[in-house]
Amino acid sequence: MEIILFVIAGALSLAGGVGVVAARKLVHSALSLLLVLGSLAVLYLTLAAEFVAVLQIILYAGAIVVLFLFVIMLVLPRVSARLASSDAGSLRPIAFVFGGALAAILAFGALRGMRQMTPQALPAGFGSVESIGRSLFTEFVLPFQIASLLLLIGIITAVVLGKAPSRS
């Protein structure tokens, strides 16, 4: 039963990832990202990491996607005018070449990693609030602060870009 749930959640995650990249409208791309994050929460549940799954839904699927949608709605009128005037069709073959190269590299790494992988038992307290808090504020405190700073910079940038030009 667990393998069926894993396959379904993995397929939904892959489909959402393709939707993020292939969607023509930014809002549809953000909604595909929501599908990816939701299916990742299901995958965390199959790993018996309930707290991480709840954080995935609350923080990423809730707050971050809402922030993305806010930025999209704030910046969309200016960006859509620029996109309509630009010709990105000539870059499509280059994008397919680099996308294919990335897919080949990821497939090689996944196959190589699967050959070297040996099943291990989870440590005691894996996925608990205490273990996540301990690792977040000891060994991952710098990446945590950098991620917070990047989110703050993104919010300030969205406000500055969305601000109407002043009339002098």
Secondary structure, 3 states (H helix, E strand, C coil): CHHHHHHHHHHHHHHHHHHHHHCCCHHHHHHHHHHHHHHHHHHHHHCCCHHHHHHHHHHHHHHHHHHHHHHHHHHHHHHHHHHHHCCCHHHHHHHHHHHHHHHHHHHHHHHHHHHHCCCCCCCCCCCCHHHHHHHHCCCCHHHHHHHHHHHHHHHHHHHHHHCCCCCC
